[in-house]
Amino acid sequence: MKIGITQGDVNGIGYEVIMKALQDMEVIEDLTPIIYGSPKAAAYHRKALNVAGFSLNNINDADEAHPKRINIVTCGDDNIKVELGKSSEAAGQAAFAALEAAVRDLSDGKIDAVVTAPINKKNIQSENFHFPGHTEYLEQAAQAPALMLLVAGKLRVGVVAGHVPICKVAQFITQDKILSKLRILNKSLKQDFNIDGPRIAVLGLNPHSGDHGLLGEEEETVISPAIAKAQEEGICAMGPYPADGLFGSDTLGKFDAILAMYHDQGLAPFKALAFTSGVNYTAGLPIIRTSPDHGTAYDIAGQDKADPTSMREAIYLAMDIARNRKVNIELEANKLTVKGETRTERYA
């Protein structure tokens, strides 16, 4: 299985967590990693971190990737100047060049999934990238609506309003948007995580879920009707639940996923519970993309302090989802009609 890994911002911890994650030889046994980036930037980080026993196989195209090596495809200017801990326009351009190349290969079927190292959302902005983050860029590239889904084991948290300013969240939350995200989440839980009959908890927007209209009306006028429509479609969605009460109770474990209304409502408790191992997954797309749930961490870049766990988990999750999708495709292809009923058989 070929997994593409973008370099992200070369001045951050991207290369550090990539190298540390791929040093685990069990990872290499299960996949063919292809880094999209700069061999010279990678060499700079390897020297700065004094990483021993880590070599890269330079290739021109993903089709040339060696199955037992860590491969790297040069994207953009290989003479990029690395300035640890600093944001630069050149770093933004290099991050986009790697992302663009990886997504192109992913769309062309040359790789099975892509794992994106952290970018700086400001310095990557250009005529070609004018999005608040990876999720929105990938939505346009794949021409499909997506859902930002944070994953750590059985804890899965999606958001209706992703990279939306807090002052605009209430007007962004509509019945149609909630229903759209619930459809994406329900389908993803089935095809990407192999969960039968997934149960989804939906959070309210206001404190205490509005307290029956005392602290806000969105729960009664927007969120509850959207949940009712989802239930009519056979989606097991329940709520709306107060965010603080759900994350702080045993009820949390009774659900396969949670749909939060906005970014920090979902991500703040998620990262408090699973920051080290959390993964950001872009659900709903025909292509597969995961990433660590942290940023560029300029403050510790080049200091050998970055924890690679989230990057490693992002790689493993990308592989798991790619396998699950292939299995589901096989199952769909092998559906047989027996005595008027649909039965699924998987052939060896």
C-alpha positions in Angstrom: 0.0 0.0 0.0 1.4 3.4 -1.0 0.9 6.2 1.4 1.9 9.8 0.4 3.1 12.1 3.2 3.4 15.8 2.5 6.2 17.7 4.2 4.1 20.6 5.5 5.9 23.7 6.7 9.6 23.0 6.5 10.3 25.4 9.4 8.1 23.5 11.8 8.1 20.0 13.2 6.8 18.2 10.1 10.0 16.5 9.1 10.8 15.6 12.7 7.5 13.7 13.3 7.7 12.1 9.8 11.2 10.8 10.4 10.4 9.6 13.9 7.2 7.9 12.8 8.9 6.1 9.8 11.8 5.0 11.9 9.4 2.4 13.3 10.3 -0.5 11.0 7.0 -2.2 11.6 5.4 0.7 9.7 7.7 0.2 6.7 6.8 -3.5 6.6 3.2 -2.7 6.0 3.4 0.2 3.5 5.4 2.0 0.9 5.8 5.6 2.2 6.3 8.4 -0.3 7.2 11.8 1.1 6.3 14.8 -1.1 8.8 17.6 -0.4 12.4 18.6 -0.5 15.3 16.1 -0.1 17.6 19.0 0.9 15.1 20.2 3.6 14.8 16.7 4.8 18.6 16.3 5.0 18.7 19.6 7.0 16.3 18.3 9.6 18.0 14.9 9.7 21.3 16.6 10.5 19.8 19.1 13.0 18.1 16.3 14.9 21.0 13.9 14.5 18.7 11.2 13.2 20.7 8.1 12.6 19.9 5.2 10.3 17.4 7.2 8.2 17.9 7.3 4.5 15.7 8.5 1.6 15.2 7.0 -1.8 15.0 9.9 -4.3 12.4 9.2 -7.0 10.9 11.3 -9.8 7.4 9.7 -9.7 5.3 7.7 -7.3 5.3 4.8 -9.7 9.0 4.5 -9.1 8.6 4.0 -5.3 10.6 1.1 -3.7 8.4 -1.0 -1.4 11.1 -1.4 1.3 12.4 2.1 1.3 11.3 5.5 2.4 10.8 7.4 -0.9 10.8 11.1 -1.6 9.5 13.0 -4.6 11.0 16.5 -5.1 8.2 19.1 -5.2 8.9 22.8 -5.9 12.2 24.4 -5.2 14.6 21.8 -3.6 16.9 24.7 -2.5 14.3 26.0 0.0 16.0 27.7 2.9 15.0 26.2 6.2 14.6 28.7 9.0 13.6 26.7 12.1 10.8 28.3 14.0 10.0 31.1 11.5 7.1 31.6 9.2 8.2 32.5 5.6 6.6 32.9 2.3 9.0 30.4 0.8 7.9 27.8 3.4 4.3 28.4 2.4 5.1 27.9 -1.3 7.0 24.7 -0.6 4.1 23.3 1.6 1.6 24.0 -1.2 3.8 22.4 -3.9 4.0 19.2 -1.9 0.3 19.2 -1.1 -0.7 19.9 -4.8 1.6 17.1 -6.1 0.4 14.6 -3.5 -3.3 15.3 -4.1 -2.8 15.0 -7.8 -1.2 11.6 -7.4 -3.9 10.6 -5.0 -6.6 11.6 -7.5 -4.8 9.7 -10.3 -4.7 6.5 -8.2 -0.9 6.5 -7.9 -1.1 6.4 -4.1 -3.8 5.0 -1.8 -4.0 7.8 0.7 -2.2 11.0 1.8 -1.1 12.1 5.2 -0.5 15.8 5.5 2.1 17.3 7.9 1.1 20.6 9.5 1.0 23.8 7.5 1.0 27.4 8.5 -2.5 28.5 7.3 -1.3 32.1 6.8 2.0 31.7 4.8 0.5 29.1 2.5 -2.1 31.6 1.2 -1.7 32.4 -2.5 -3.6 32.7 -5.8 -3.6 28.9 -5.9 -4.4 28.3 -2.2 -7.0 30.6 -0.7 -8.6 28.3 1.9 -8.7 28.4 5.7 -7.2 24.9 5.8 -6.6 21.5 4.2 -10.2 20.4 4.5 -11.6 23.2 2.4 -8.8 22.8 -0.2 -9.5 19.1 -0.5 -13.3 19.7 -0.8 -12.7 21.7 -3.9 -10.0 19.4 -5.3 -12.4 16.4 -4.9 -15.5 18.3 -5.8 -17.4 16.8 -2.8 -18.5 18.1 0.7 -16.3 17.0 3.5 -16.5 16.6 7.3 -13.6 17.4 9.7 -13.5 14.3 11.9 -11.1 13.9 14.8 -10.3 10.3 15.7 -8.6 8.6 18.6 -9.5 5.0 18.9 -13.3 4.9 19.6 -13.5 8.6 20.2 -14.6 10.4 17.0 -15.7 14.0 16.9 -16.9 15.8 13.8 -17.8 19.5 13.4 -20.6 21.3 11.4 -18.7 24.6 11.3 -15.0 24.0 10.8 -12.8 26.9 10.2 -15.5 29.5 10.7 -15.0 32.7 12.9 -16.9 32.3 16.1 -19.0 35.5 15.4 -20.4 33.7 12.3 -21.1 30.3 13.7 -24.7 30.8 14.7 -25.7 32.0 11.2 -23.6 29.1 9.6 -25.6 26.5 11.5 -28.6 25.5 9.5 -30.8 22.4 9.2 -29.4 21.5 5.8 -25.8 21.8 7.0 -26.4 19.7 10.0 -28.2 17.0 8.0 -25.4 17.0 5.4 -22.7 16.5 8.0 -24.8 13.7 9.6 -25.1 11.9 6.3 -21.4 12.2 5.7 -20.6 11.0 9.2 -23.0 8.1 9.1 -21.7 6.9 5.8 -18.0 7.3 6.9 -18.6 5.3 10.1 -20.0 2.5 8.0 -17.5 2.4 5.1 -14.4 3.7 6.7 -14.7 2.3 10.2 -16.8 -0.8 9.5 -19.4 0.1 12.1 -22.9 -1.4 11.7 -25.8 0.8 12.8 -23.6 3.7 14.1 -24.9 5.8 16.9 -24.2 9.5 16.7 -24.6 12.1 19.5 -25.4 15.6 18.3 -24.4 18.6 20.5 -26.3 21.7 21.0 -25.0 25.1 20.1 -25.8 27.1 23.3 -24.9 26.5 27.0 -27.0 23.6 28.4 -28.4 23.1 24.9 -30.4 26.3 25.2 -32.3 25.3 28.4 -35.5 25.0 26.5 -35.1 28.3 24.8 -33.9 30.3 27.8 -30.3 30.5 26.6 -30.9 30.3 22.9 -33.4 28.9 20.4 -31.2 27.1 17.9 -31.6 23.7 19.6 -35.4 23.8 19.1 -35.7 25.6 15.8 -32.6 24.2 13.9 -30.8 21.3 15.5 -33.7 19.2 16.8 -35.6 19.4 13.4 -32.3 18.3 11.6 -32.0 15.4 13.9 -35.6 14.4 13.3 -35.0 14.5 9.5 -31.8 12.4 9.9 -33.8 9.8 11.9 -36.4 9.6 9.1 -33.5 8.6 6.8 -32.5 5.8 9.1 -29.6 7.6 10.7 -29.3 6.9 14.4 -28.7 10.5 15.6 -29.7 11.6 19.1 -29.6 14.9 21.0 -29.0 17.7 21.1 -26.8 17.2 24.1 -25.0 19.9 26.2 -21.3 19.6 25.2 -19.9 19.9 28.7 -22.3 17.3 30.1 -21.7 14.8 27.4 -17.9 14.9 27.4 -17.9 14.8 31.2 -20.2 11.7 31.5 -20.2 8.0 30.9 -22.7 8.5 28.2 -19.8 9.4 25.9 -18.9 5.8 25.5 -22.3 4.8 24.2 -21.8 6.6 20.9 -19.7 5.8 17.9 -19.2 9.5 17.1 -20.2 13.0 18.2 -21.2 15.8 15.9 -20.3 19.2 17.4 -21.6 22.5 16.1 -18.3 24.3 15.8 -14.6 23.9 15.8 -13.6 24.6 19.4 -16.7 23.0 20.9 -15.5 19.6 19.5 -11.8 20.0 19.2 -11.0 21.5 22.6 -12.4 18.5 24.6 -11.1 16.1 22.0 -7.6 17.4 22.4 -7.8 17.5 26.1 -8.7 13.8 26.1 -6.4 12.6 23.2 -4.0 15.2 22.0 -1.0 13.0 21.7 -2.7 10.2 19.7 -5.4 12.2 17.9 -5.8 12.2 14.1 -7.6 14.6 11.9 -9.5 12.8 9.1 -11.3 14.4 6.2 -14.4 12.3 5.9 -16.8 12.3 3.0 -14.4 12.4 0.1 -13.6 9.8 -2.6 -9.9 10.3 -1.6 -8.4 9.5 1.8 -6.5 12.1 3.8 -5.4 12.1 7.4 -3.1 14.3 9.4 -1.7 14.8 12.9 -4.0 16.8 15.2 -1.3 19.4 16.0 0.2 22.4 14.3 3.7 23.4 13.1 4.9 23.9 16.7 7.5 26.5 15.7 8.5 26.9 19.3 10.1 23.4 19.5 11.2 23.0 15.8 14.6 21.3 15.5 14.9 20.6 19.2 14.1 16.9 19.1 11.0 17.5 21.4 8.2 16.7 19.0 6.1 13.6 19.8 5.5 11.5 16.6 2.6 9.5 18.0 -0.1 11.6 16.2 1.8 11.3 12.9 2.2 7.6 13.3 -1.5 7.2 14.2 -2.4 9.3 11.1 -0.4 6.9 8.9 -2.0 3.8 10.5 -5.5 5.3 10.2 -5.0 6.1 6.5 -4.0 2.5 5.9 -7.0 1.2 7.9 -9.5 3.3 6.0 -7.9 2.4 2.7 -8.3 -1.3 3.6 -11.8 -0.9 4.9 -12.9 0.8 1.7 -11.5 -1.9 -0.5 -13.2 -4.6 1.6 -16.5 -2.7 1.3 -16.1 -2.4 -2.4 -15.6 -6.2 -2.6 -18.6 -6.8 -0.5 -20.8 -4.6 -2.6 -19.5 -6.3 -5.8 -20.4 -9.7 -4.3 -23.9 -9.0 -3.2 -26.3 -11.8 -4.3 -30.0 -11.9 -4.4 -31.3 -15.1 -2.8 -35.0 -15.8 -2.6 -35.9 -12.2 -3.0 -33.5 -11.1 -0.2 -30.1 -9.5 -0.4 -27.3 -11.5 1.0 -23.6 -10.6 1.0 -20.9 -13.1 0.4 -17.2 -12.5 0.3 -15.1 -14.8 -1.8 -11.5 -15.7 -1.1 
